[in-house]
Amino acid sequence: MDIQTLTEFFMICTLINSGFLLLWSIIYKLMPDVVYRLQSMWFPISRETFDISFYAFLAMFKIFVIVFCFVPWMALLIMG
């Protein structure tokens, strides 16, 4: 596998994961009650705990996207 192929892979990976992050953020921003109702049907959880959990999930996902997708893509761009 050459550097160009890896660069394209990490670029596509970054775009897809950033798209998911943006989609989840927009859905939660526009319809927080709907998201809470859907999740509370499966898991008995208070609204405050759900808000904190969802915010933590978005934060961790953003960190993972940056560390495992964006940074390798930038490193390969610099190398290439």
URTA-V962159 format. One record per residue. N is the residue number from 0. RES is the residue in three letters. PSI is psi in degrees with one decimal (none if undefined). Layout:
n=<N;N>
res=<RES;RES>
psi=<PSI;PSI>
//
This chain:
n=<0;1;2;3;4;5;6;7;8;9;10;11;12;13;14;15;16;17;18;19;20;21;22;23;24;25;26;27;28;29;30;31;32;33;34;35;36;37;38;39;40;41;42;43;44;45;46;47;48;49;50;51;52;53;54;55;56;57;58;59;60;61;62;63;64;65;66;67;68;69;70;71;72;73;74;75;76;77;78;79>
res=<MET;ASP;ILE;GLN;THR;LEU;THR;GLU;PHE;PHE;MET;ILE;CYS;THR;LEU;ILE;ASN;SER;GLY;PHE;LEU;LEU;LEU;TRP;SER;ILE;ILE;TYR;LYS;LEU;MET;PRO;ASP;VAL;VAL;TYR;ARG;LEU;GLN;SER;MET;TRP;PHE;PRO;ILE;SER;ARG;GLU;THR;PHE;ASP;ILE;SER;PHE;TYR;ALA;PHE;LEU;ALA;MET;PHE;LYS;ILE;PHE;VAL;ILE;VAL;PHE;CYS;PHE;VAL;PRO;TRP;MET;ALA;LEU;LEU;ILE;MET;GLY>
psi=<129.2;171.7;-37.6;-43.1;-44.1;-38.7;-45.7;-40.4;-49.8;-29.1;-47.9;-40.6;-44.0;-44.1;-44.1;-48.6;-35.2;-36.3;-44.1;-44.1;-44.3;-43.8;-48.9;-37.9;-42.9;-45.0;-44.7;-34.5;-38.4;-33.5;60.2;-34.2;-39.2;-44.6;-43.0;-44.4;-41.8;-43.6;-35.5;-14.9;-33.9;-37.0;121.0;108.7;143.6;160.1;-41.2;-43.0;-39.6;-44.9;-43.8;-43.4;-42.8;-40.5;-41.4;-39.6;-47.2;-40.0;-45.2;-40.0;-40.5;-42.6;-44.0;-40.9;-43.7;-48.5;-43.5;-9.8;-55.8;-47.5;-46.2;-36.7;-46.0;-39.7;-41.7;-34.4;-41.0;-39.7;-37.5;none>
//
